[in-house]
């Protein structure tokens, strides 16, 4: 049996274990520091609402957030699909062009320009060190480098257009010097055929409906909401070839 110590009724018991004074009182400033001024204001507004409306307000806010998130996700997915279609026109072409594409015609320009330059290198009176040959080769190198950057997403159609313009000017100048050295400037043989193909590809580039399709896409996806979604989802712009 436990032996309890007897105490006089008036005797005060010394504190044993924990009592209310053993706990460290938390300062009122700690709670204030845990909430930002905005959070404190919102908390105050919530307390000001009738109790019956507090849960309703929270539920409404949650529903609005869910709806907004769904709208953003759906809109972003649609915009991404539309962007992928427009970005693919460079290689796939637009329906109105019946199989002709920017990439194919630019490849044709690069191929035929290289053949013209090779012929010029082997032409007496020109050669690899001739200024016109060097300029054409530099323009071709810049052109093909830009094609690679476009394929990798590092350059756009505006850069490709400028590279094509530079190549066009350089090849035209070089071919003119070749004609000046030829016995019959109007009958240039194989190099004349390559130069003709080079110009034909340039004419096709100017007649494609690519730019019309891109402008229509830009108008369709140029609103404030679409611009916001582009930023949120990292969707790039699609440029005209010009």
C-alpha positions as CSV (number, residue, x, y, z in Angstrom):
1,X,0.0,0.0,0.0
2,X,1.3,3.4,-0.9
3,X,2.5,5.6,2.0
4,X,1.2,9.1,1.5
5,X,2.7,11.9,3.5
6,X,0.3,13.6,5.8
7,X,0.0,17.4,5.5
8,X,-1.7,19.9,7.6
9,X,-4.7,21.5,6.0
10,X,-3.1,24.9,6.0
11,X,0.2,23.8,4.7
12,X,1.0,25.0,1.1
13,X,2.2,22.3,-1.2
14,X,5.5,23.0,-3.0
15,X,5.1,22.8,-6.8
16,X,6.0,19.5,-8.3
17,X,6.4,18.7,-12.0
18,X,4.9,21.2,-14.5
19,X,2.4,23.9,-13.7
20,X,1.0,26.8,-15.7
21,X,4.1,28.9,-15.0
22,X,6.4,26.2,-16.5
23,X,5.3,27.0,-20.1
24,X,7.0,29.8,-22.0
25,X,4.4,32.3,-23.0
26,X,4.5,33.0,-26.8
27,X,4.7,36.6,-27.5
28,X,1.9,38.2,-29.5
29,X,4.4,39.5,-32.1
30,X,5.2,35.9,-33.2
31,X,1.8,35.4,-34.8
32,X,2.0,38.8,-36.5
33,X,5.3,37.9,-38.0
34,X,3.9,34.6,-39.4
35,X,1.4,36.5,-41.6
36,X,2.2,39.0,-44.2
37,X,0.3,42.3,-44.2
38,X,-1.8,41.0,-47.1
39,X,-2.5,37.8,-45.4
40,X,-3.5,39.6,-42.2
41,X,-5.9,41.8,-44.2
42,X,-7.5,38.8,-45.9
43,X,-7.8,37.1,-42.5
44,X,-9.6,40.1,-41.1
45,X,-12.0,40.2,-44.0
46,X,-12.7,36.5,-43.6
47,X,-13.5,37.1,-39.9
48,X,-15.8,39.9,-40.8
49,X,-17.9,37.6,-42.8
50,X,-20.8,35.8,-41.1
51,X,-19.9,32.3,-40.1
52,X,-22.3,30.7,-42.6
53,X,-20.6,32.5,-45.5
54,X,-17.0,31.7,-44.6
55,X,-17.1,28.2,-46.0
56,X,-19.1,29.3,-49.0
57,X,-16.6,32.0,-49.8
58,X,-13.7,29.5,-49.6
59,X,-15.6,27.0,-51.7
60,X,-16.4,29.6,-54.3
61,X,-12.8,30.7,-54.5
62,X,-11.6,27.1,-54.9
63,X,-14.2,26.6,-57.7
64,X,-13.0,29.7,-59.5
65,X,-9.4,28.6,-59.2
66,X,-10.3,25.2,-60.6
67,X,-12.2,26.7,-63.5
68,X,-9.4,29.2,-64.2
69,X,-6.8,26.5,-64.2
70,X,-8.9,24.3,-66.5
71,X,-9.4,27.2,-68.9
72,X,-5.7,28.0,-68.9
73,X,-4.7,24.4,-69.5
74,X,-7.3,23.8,-72.3
75,X,-6.5,27.1,-73.9
76,X,-2.7,26.5,-73.7
77,X,-3.1,23.0,-75.2
78,X,-5.1,24.4,-78.1
79,X,-2.7,27.2,-78.7
80,X,0.3,24.8,-78.6
81,X,-1.4,22.6,-81.2
82,X,-2.1,25.6,-83.4
83,X,1.5,26.8,-83.0
84,X,2.9,23.4,-84.0
85,X,0.8,23.4,-87.1
86,X,2.0,26.9,-88.1
87,X,5.6,26.2,-87.3
88,X,5.4,23.1,-89.5
89,X,4.5,25.1,-92.6
90,X,8.2,25.9,-93.2
91,X,8.8,22.2,-94.1
92,X,5.4,20.9,-94.8
93,X,4.0,23.8,-96.7
94,X,0.5,25.3,-96.6
95,X,-2.4,23.6,-98.5
96,X,-2.7,26.5,-101.0
97,X,0.9,25.9,-102.3
98,X,0.2,22.3,-103.5
99,X,3.3,20.7,-102.1
100,X,5.8,23.6,-102.6
101,X,7.6,24.5,-99.4
102,X,9.9,27.2,-98.2
103,X,12.5,24.6,-97.0
104,X,12.6,22.8,-100.4
105,X,13.1,26.0,-102.4
106,X,15.7,27.3,-100.0
107,X,17.5,23.9,-100.4
108,X,17.4,24.3,-104.1
109,X,18.8,27.8,-103.9
110,X,21.7,26.5,-101.8
111,X,22.4,23.5,-104.1
112,X,22.4,25.5,-107.3
113,X,24.4,28.4,-105.8
114,X,27.1,25.9,-104.8
115,X,27.2,24.6,-108.4
116,X,27.6,28.1,-109.8
117,X,30.4,28.9,-107.4
118,X,32.2,25.6,-108.2
119,X,32.1,26.5,-111.9
120,X,33.4,30.0,-111.2
121,X,36.3,28.6,-109.3
122,X,37.3,26.5,-112.4
123,X,36.7,29.4,-114.8
124,X,39.9,31.1,-116.3
125,X,40.0,34.7,-115.2
126,X,38.2,34.0,-111.9
127,X,39.3,31.2,-109.6
128,X,38.8,30.7,-105.8
129,X,40.6,34.0,-104.9
130,X,38.5,36.2,-107.1
131,X,36.5,38.8,-105.0
132,X,33.2,37.8,-106.5
133,X,33.8,34.1,-105.9
134,X,34.9,34.8,-102.3
135,X,31.8,37.0,-101.7
136,X,29.5,34.3,-103.1
137,X,31.1,31.6,-100.9
138,X,30.8,33.7,-97.8
139,X,27.1,34.4,-98.6
140,X,26.5,30.7,-99.2
141,X,28.2,29.7,-95.9
142,X,26.0,32.2,-94.1
143,X,22.9,30.9,-95.9
144,X,23.5,27.3,-95.0
145,X,24.4,28.2,-91.4
146,X,21.1,30.1,-91.1
147,X,19.2,27.0,-92.4
148,X,20.8,25.0,-89.6
149,X,19.8,27.5,-87.0
150,X,16.2,27.6,-88.3
151,X,16.0,23.9,-88.0
152,X,17.3,24.0,-84.5
153,X,15.0,26.8,-83.5
154,X,17.8,29.4,-83.0
155,X,16.8,31.6,-85.9
156,X,13.5,32.7,-87.5
157,X,12.2,33.5,-90.9
158,X,13.4,37.1,-90.9
159,X,17.0,36.0,-90.5
160,X,16.5,33.4,-93.2
161,X,15.0,36.0,-95.6
162,X,18.0,38.3,-95.1
163,X,20.4,35.4,-95.7
164,X,18.6,34.6,-98.9
165,X,18.8,38.2,-100.1
166,X,22.5,38.2,-99.5
167,X,23.0,35.0,-101.4
168,X,20.8,36.2,-104.3
169,X,22.9,39.4,-104.7
170,X,26.2,37.6,-104.5
171,X,25.3,34.9,-107.0
172,X,23.9,37.4,-109.4
173,X,27.1,39.4,-109.3
174,X,29.2,36.3,-109.8
175,X,27.2,35.1,-112.7
176,X,27.5,38.5,-114.3
177,X,31.3,38.3,-114.2
178,X,31.2,34.8,-115.6
179,X,29.1,36.1,-118.5
180,X,31.6,38.8,-119.1
181,X,34.4,36.2,-119.6
182,X,32.3,33.9,-121.8
183,X,32.5,33.7,-125.6
184,X,28.7,33.7,-125.8
185,X,27.1,35.3,-122.7
186,X,23.7,34.1,-123.8
187,X,24.8,30.5,-124.0
188,X,26.4,29.6,-120.7
189,X,25.8,25.8,-120.9
190,X,25.5,23.8,-117.7
191,X,26.2,26.7,-115.4
192,X,23.5,28.7,-117.1
193,X,21.0,25.9,-116.3
194,X,22.1,26.0,-112.6
195,X,21.7,29.7,-112.5
196,X,18.3,29.4,-114.1
197,X,17.2,26.9,-111.4
198,X,18.6,29.2,-108.7
199,X,16.4,32.1,-110.0
200,X,13.4,29.8,-110.5
201,X,13.5,28.7,-106.9
202,X,13.7,32.4,-105.9
203,X,10.6,33.1,-108.0
204,X,8.7,30.3,-106.3
205,X,9.7,31.6,-102.9
206,X,8.1,34.9,-103.8
207,X,4.8,33.3,-104.9
208,X,4.2,31.0,-102.0
209,X,1.2,31.5,-99.7
210,X,3.2,30.9,-96.6
211,X,3.2,34.5,-95.5
212,X,-0.6,34.8,-96.0
213,X,-1.1,31.8,-93.7
214,X,1.3,33.1,-91.1
215,X,-0.4,36.5,-91.0
216,X,-3.8,34.8,-90.6
217,X,-2.3,32.8,-87.7
218,X,-0.9,35.9,-86.1
219,X,-4.3,37.6,-86.3
220,X,-6.0,34.6,-84.8
221,X,-3.6,34.2,-81.9
222,X,-2.7,37.9,-81.3
223,X,-5.3,38.8,-78.6
224,X,-4.5,39.6,-75.0
225,X,-5.6,36.2,-73.7
226,X,-3.6,34.3,-76.3
227,X,-0.6,36.5,-75.6
228,X,-0.9,35.7,-71.9
229,X,-1.1,31.9,-72.7
230,X,2.0,32.2,-75.0
231,X,4.0,33.6,-72.1
232,X,2.7,31.0,-69.6
233,X,3.4,28.0,-71.9
234,X,6.6,29.4,-73.6
235,X,5.1,29.4,-77.1
236,X,7.2,31.3,-79.6
237,X,6.0,33.5,-82.4
238,X,5.8,32.3,-86.0
239,X,7.4,34.8,-88.4
240,X,6.7,35.7,-92.0
241,X,9.4,35.1,-94.6
242,X,10.3,38.7,-95.1
